[in-house]
Amino acid sequence: MLSEEYAMLEVGESKIIQAQLKSDWVENDAKFIWESKDQENLTITPMDDSSITIKAIKPGVTHIQVKEQLSGKTKEMKIRVVEK
């Protein structure tokens, strides 16, 4: 469901994360809800219905969760932010 399951970023670094459902029975226009478990470590900026940009702002470990609205399926991604 996510383009990656783990990421390590340096403070100030950004990364694009994409979500997609692989099941044939789900419509292609799936909409996702993104949530950060700890908003002190990174920011989330939506790009479109299926992708976000995350930016590391403070060292630490956090998780982001994505939920597909229609099916209710969720997936979590671990993110480690380190000093430059």
Order of alpha helices (4+ residues) and beta strands (2+ residues): beta-beta-beta-beta-beta-beta-beta
